[in-house]
Amino acid sequence: MNQRICLLGLNHRTAGVEVRERFALVDSNPREQGLITGRSPIREALVLSTCNRVEIVAAGRGNGDLSLLLREYWSGLCGVQPDELIPYTYVHHDLEAVTHLFSVASSLDSMVLGEPQILGQLKQTYRRGVEQGTAGVILNRLLHKAFSVAKRVRTETKVASNAVSISFAAVELAKRIFGDLANQTAMLVGAGEMAELAATHLISAGVKRILIANRTHARGCELAERIRGEAVPFSNLFKRMADADIIISSTGATQTVIRKRDIQGIMKQRRGRPMFFIDIAVPRDVDPDVNTLDNVFLYDIDDLKEVIEENLAQRRSEADKARIIVAEETEKFATWMRSLDLKPTILDLLARGDDLAQRELKKTMRRMGPKAEDPDVAQALEVLVSSLARKLYHEPLVFLKRRAGEEDAGPRYIDIIRRMFNLNDEPPAPDAHPERRGSGCPGRQKS
């Protein structure tokens, strides 16, 4: 069947913020945009695009290099030549791609080791792929496995201890600049998850006054109510910004929100009192030229790396334990991938039938007592149970052989059969056999 997985990406290690915002993929749809077609070897694809990484993971058939198609697709959306991506991107094939995705989900590949946001972003990516119809058998299994690996890492290691995040680092930087934050006024531009995290850390640091400006005013009001802050209409952004000492910006805008000319007038009102901008958005919200103004200090997401490094010592020691978990789970996924070929599934199904037949035969022979010692009886029973097992699995095998060659459906049917007969030996769910709970059978009362 020759199922392949390929991942093409760039992240904070391979590309600066200018490059990441240039090659960001927002609202992409691999099916509508021509990556997945009837003639393409790529049958499934998901696009993860965050402030610190852009990655395309795809599954398909054939011996060709799927990354060439992914690079053409990506560069076409950004209006550049494919070669322009090469200096900034990495490629992982098959199990390397699986290991990488498990590491991403477990936050072992994040700028902030152990931060939880990437898992939520990956889940959003998966939901979008399901809605768009670009996640099939391979990527469905891969993403669900990635989520369970991330859960196992968080449960069995302390890689997420000593909470640090981009938002946390932003507030830590503000504390370095001002020292005590109790007398400072902060403004959040944007009211999304990153802003909410920043608000939480600001309050923990002693900030008593937080202004929130968001394009959707109702959303800003909701956040302001939760943190006891003050919502500011976006139309009054620059008028109220004059009151703020610390501005943390994290909108989802595709263009600059805060420009040099906007801040020049504000600085006159503040009479030289310094302003600190911390831009944690990608694409960036604040024009870099703002940093040329006197008493205005601008930091972007890349400037936070130094702050983050100081909070990661314990997490790094736990990361080795997490990587062992990732390696174990990658091997389990590899076993499942191999099972999607028809021949292993046929052999596993027949072996499961023979195993069940032999176990039931032994139970029957024990119950028969002396009669089971008759060689003719023993032979007849063995022929009977083996024949029943083969006949029981005959129809599923015929069904598989008919469907296995279908381009998209083959792997799905093989996966269904393997799950139906538990050929991967997965433990049953706690509620798999509700009739076994308690005593007696459903509808039967104790006498």
Sequence and secondary structure as in RCSB ss.txt:
>XXXX:A:sequence
MNQRICLLGLNHRTAGVEVRERFALVDSNPREQGLITGRSPIREALVLSTCNRVEIVAAGRGNGDLSLLLREYWS
GLCGVQPDELIPYTYVHHDLEAVTHLFSVASSLDSMVLGEPQILGQLKQTYRRGVEQGTAGVILNRLLHKAFSVA
KRVRTETKVASNAVSISFAAVELAKRIFGDLANQTAMLVGAGEMAELAATHLISAGVKRILIANRTHARGCELAE
RIRGEAVPFSNLFKRMADADIIISSTGATQTVIRKRDIQGIMKQRRGRPMFFIDIAVPRDVDPDVNTLDNVFLYD
IDDLKEVIEENLAQRRSEADKARIIVAEETEKFATWMRSLDLKPTILDLLARGDDLAQRELKKTMRRMGPKAEDP
DVAQALEVLVSSLARKLYHEPLVFLKRRAGEEDAGPRYIDIIRRMFNLNDEPPAPDAHPERRGSGCPGRQKS
>XXXX:A:secstr
  EEEEEEEEETTTS HHHHHHT   S  TTTTTSS SS SEEEEEEEE SSEEEEEEEEESSS HHHHHHHHHH
HHHTS GGGGGGG EEEEHHHHHHHHHHHHTTSSSSSTT SHHHHHHHHHHHHHHHHT   HHHHHHHHHHHHHH
HHHHHH  TT S   HHHHHHHHHHHHHS  TT EEEEE  SHHHHHHHHHHHHTT  EEEEEESSHHHHHHHHH
HHT EEEEGGGHHHHHTT SEEEE    SS SB HHHHHHHHHHHTT  EEEEE  SS SB GGGGGSTTEEEEE
GGGGHHHHHTT HHHHHHHHHHHHHHHHHHHHHHHHHHHTSHHHHHHHHHHHHHHHHHHHHHHHHHHHGGGGG H
HHHHHHHHHHHHHHHHHHHHHHHHHHHHTTSTTHHHHHHHHHHHHTTTT     TTS GGGSSSS TT    
